[in-house]
Amino acid sequence: PSDTVARAMCRSAAAEMHSGFQNLRREMPMAVLEKHPGEGHTEEALADARRVVSLWRACRVRFGRQASEDQGFLFGSFSVADAMYAPVVTRFLTYDVDLAALGDDGTVSAYMDAVMTLPSMQDWIRGAEAEEAAKSPV
């Protein structure tokens, strides 16, 4: 983001993703092509998920919605924070995390839709599908 406060928050959010959320990573590993509803919903993993939901909602409300070009991302336009959190978006979908129970008022769900419709995310998913198909015996 060009705004200095938004840029600082963006860097902070990216750093938190880089170094944090170990319980979420361990209990709900990224498996973009799979569905495991309800699995990995330990108290610790859900505490991490609650923090992510809170952070995403705060970023969208404070910075994203206020951006001159709001494209639905955390800080309006796509940023490094969105790239860092894309795997968490897929985890929430794979493990069917109840976002409303974690404090989402629809803001986080809309953000996740914006991430999942990115052409780069669709390419990533197609790449995973191709990789999986290559592993399968003919």
C-alpha positions in Angstrom: 0.0 0.0 0.0 1.1 3.6 -0.7 -0.3 4.9 2.6 2.4 4.6 5.3 0.1 3.4 8.1 -1.5 0.8 5.8 2.0 -0.3 4.5 3.2 -0.8 8.1 0.2 -2.8 9.0 0.6 -4.9 5.8 4.2 -5.7 6.7 3.1 -6.5 10.2 0.4 -8.9 9.0 2.8 -10.6 6.6 5.4 -11.0 9.4 2.7 -12.5 11.7 1.9 -15.0 9.0 5.5 -15.8 8.4 6.3 -16.6 12.0 3.0 -17.5 13.5 0.0 -19.7 13.5 1.9 -22.9 14.2 -1.1 -24.7 15.6 -3.2 -23.9 12.5 -0.4 -25.1 10.2 0.1 -28.4 12.1 -3.6 -29.3 12.6 -4.9 -28.0 9.3 -2.1 -28.6 6.7 -2.6 -27.1 3.2 -4.5 -29.6 1.0 -6.1 -27.5 -1.7 -7.7 -30.4 -3.5 -9.1 -32.2 -0.5 -12.0 -31.7 1.8 -11.7 -32.5 5.5 -14.7 -30.8 7.2 -14.3 -30.6 10.9 -10.9 -32.2 11.1 -8.1 -30.3 12.8 -10.5 -28.2 14.8 -8.5 -28.3 18.0 -8.8 -25.5 20.6 -5.3 -24.3 19.7 -5.9 -24.4 15.9 -9.2 -22.5 16.3 -7.5 -19.9 18.5 -5.1 -19.3 15.6 -8.0 -19.2 13.1 -9.8 -16.7 15.4 -6.8 -14.5 15.3 -6.6 -14.7 11.5 -10.3 -13.8 11.2 -9.9 -10.9 13.5 -6.8 -9.6 11.6 -8.4 -10.0 8.2 -11.6 -8.3 9.3 -9.6 -5.4 10.9 -7.5 -4.9 7.8 -10.6 -5.0 5.5 -12.5 -2.5 7.6 -9.7 -0.1 8.4 -7.8 -0.2 5.1 -9.4 -2.3 2.4 -12.8 -0.7 2.3 -11.2 2.7 2.6 -8.8 2.2 -0.3 -9.4 4.3 -3.4 -9.3 1.1 -5.5 -10.9 -1.5 -3.3 -10.7 -4.8 -5.0 -11.7 -6.9 -2.0 -8.3 -7.6 -0.6 -6.9 -6.8 2.8 -5.6 -3.4 1.9 -7.8 -2.8 -1.1 -5.5 -3.9 -3.9 -3.6 -7.2 -3.9 -0.6 -7.0 -1.6 2.1 -9.2 -0.1 -0.2 -9.9 2.9 -2.8 -11.4 0.5 -0.1 -13.6 -1.0 1.1 -14.7 2.5 -2.5 -15.6 3.6 -3.7 -17.3 0.5 -2.7 -20.8 1.9 -4.8 -19.9 5.0 -7.8 -19.2 2.8 -7.5 -22.7 1.3 -7.1 -24.2 4.8 -10.3 -22.6 5.9 -12.1 -24.0 2.9 -10.5 -27.5 3.1 -11.4 -27.9 6.8 -14.7 -26.1 6.6 -13.9 -23.6 9.4 -17.0 -21.9 10.8 -16.0 -18.3 10.2 -19.1 -16.9 11.8 -18.3 -18.7 15.0 -14.9 -17.0 14.9 -16.3 -13.5 14.5 -16.9 -13.1 10.7 -19.7 -10.8 9.8 -19.3 -11.7 6.1 -16.2 -9.5 5.6 -13.8 -12.5 5.8 -15.9 -14.7 3.6 -16.0 -11.9 0.9 -12.2 -11.5 1.3 -11.8 -15.3 0.8 -13.9 -15.1 -2.4 -11.7 -12.4 -3.7 -8.6 -14.5 -3.1 -10.0 -17.7 -4.6 -11.1 -15.9 -7.8 -7.7 -14.5 -8.5 -6.3 -15.9 -11.8 -3.1 -16.8 -10.0 -5.0 -18.9 -7.4 -6.9 -20.7 -10.1 -3.5 -21.4 -11.8 -2.2 -22.7 -8.5 -5.2 -25.0 -8.1 -4.9 -26.3 -11.7 -1.2 -26.9 -11.1 -2.1 -29.0 -8.0 -4.6 -30.9 -10.1 -2.0 -31.6 -12.8 0.5 -32.7 -10.2 -2.0 -35.1 -8.7 -3.0 -36.4 -12.1 0.7 -37.1 -12.9 1.0 -39.2 -9.7 -2.0 -41.4 -10.6 -1.4 -44.6 -12.5 -2.9 -44.6 -16.0 
